[in-house]
Amino acid sequence: MHDHAPQSDGGDHQPADEDASQSSIYVCFEPDQTLCAERIDGWHRTNDDLAEYSARVETPIDAPEALEIKARLSRQIHSADVLVCVIGATTWLNEWVSWELDTAKADANHKGLVAIMLHHQDLPPKQLQDAGTVFIRFRREQLEGAIVFARQVPNHEEDFMFLDE
């Protein structure tokens, strides 16, 4: 695991001076983290209706009614450049968040992954571990850099930590 993200090698990656606001993001979170998710602005969000998004947890993930929700969320995930996951105390237990992460990781376009750790002791979902995820604190400047980096290196196997900055 890297303490800091390396610089681009100038290969097939995006330019190093890329503007994070040009990226489209999908934000996954638990309903009790809606306030944090609302503060993630300045990017095109593929799941911009947070009330509709938060309501998904009212439907059991394996219920027949969940198929329509999964289809809608899947389209939103696939149209994003980067998936940003807000991680709280019980996020690692949330079946919907796990499904969203699995869906993003299975995408042929290889989404960049960013994890916002709300508290130092929170456990990230297993899908974010050893997946090239950029782990950060909830700070705008870290999020901007993490989104750019996640787009540049979406297939990396090692995680990157920006938690003590």
PEGIHU-V989381 format. One record per residue. N is the residue number from 1. PSI is psi in radians with two decimals (none if undefined). NEAR is the number of other C-alpha atoms within 8 Angstrom. Layout:
n = <N,N>
psi = <PSI,PSI>
near = <NEAR,NEAR>
This chain:
n = <1,2,3,4,5,6,7,8,9,10,11,12,13,14,15,16,17,18,19,20,21,22,23,24,25,26,27,28,29,30,31,32,33,34,35,36,37,38,39,40,41,42,43,44,45,46,47,48,49,50,51,52,53,54,55,56,57,58,59,60,61,62,63,64,65,66,67,68,69,70,71,72,73,74,75,76,77,78,79,80,81,82,83,84,85,86,87,88,89,90,91,92,93,94,95,96,97,98,99,100,101,102,103,104,105,106,107,108,109,110,111,112,113,114,115,116,117,118,119,120,121,122,123,124,125,126,127,128,129,130,131,132,133,134,135,136,137,138,139,140,141,142,143,144,145,146,147,148,149,150,151,152,153,154,155,156,157,158,159,160,161,162,163,164,165>
psi = <2.32,2.48,-0.50,2.63,2.37,2.86,2.71,2.52,0.05,0.12,-2.21,0.27,2.94,2.80,2.55,-0.44,0.39,2.46,2.16,-0.49,-0.24,-0.16,2.58,2.42,2.67,2.20,2.11,2.49,2.93,2.70,-0.57,-0.03,0.29,-0.71,-0.75,-0.78,-0.63,-0.50,-0.11,1.56,3.02,-0.06,2.71,2.13,2.24,-0.29,1.28,-0.19,1.57,-0.56,-0.79,-0.74,-0.82,-0.51,-0.26,-0.56,-0.19,-0.23,2.17,2.42,-0.44,0.14,2.62,-0.59,-0.35,-0.35,-0.74,-0.72,-0.80,-0.70,-0.77,-0.83,-0.67,-0.76,-0.73,-0.72,-0.81,-0.46,-0.08,2.66,-0.63,2.43,2.19,2.16,2.14,2.12,2.06,-2.89,-0.62,0.22,-0.67,-0.27,-0.20,2.06,-0.64,-0.79,-0.75,-0.76,-0.75,-0.75,-0.75,-0.73,-0.76,-0.72,-0.46,-0.17,2.28,-0.41,0.03,1.51,2.51,2.59,2.27,2.33,2.16,1.95,1.96,-0.59,2.56,-0.62,-0.13,2.45,2.29,2.64,2.60,-0.49,-0.35,-0.20,2.35,0.73,0.26,0.35,2.47,1.94,2.28,2.93,2.98,1.31,2.30,-0.81,-0.59,-0.69,-0.76,-0.86,-0.66,-0.69,-0.80,-0.84,-0.73,-0.58,-0.61,-0.60,1.16,-0.27,0.28,2.55,-0.38,2.57,2.79,2.32,2.27,0.80,-0.36,0.16,none>
near = <6,8,7,7,8,4,5,8,5,7,5,4,9,7,6,7,4,8,7,10,9,8,13,13,13,14,11,10,12,12,8,5,10,11,7,8,10,8,6,7,5,5,11,9,10,11,10,5,6,9,6,7,8,10,9,9,9,5,9,7,8,5,8,5,7,11,8,7,9,8,8,8,10,10,8,11,13,10,8,14,12,15,15,12,11,16,15,12,9,9,14,12,7,9,7,9,12,12,8,12,10,9,10,12,8,7,9,4,5,10,14,16,15,15,14,12,14,10,7,5,5,11,10,11,10,6,8,12,10,8,12,16,15,13,13,15,10,9,7,6,6,11,10,10,9,11,13,12,9,15,12,10,10,11,8,8,7,10,14,13,12,12,7,3,3>
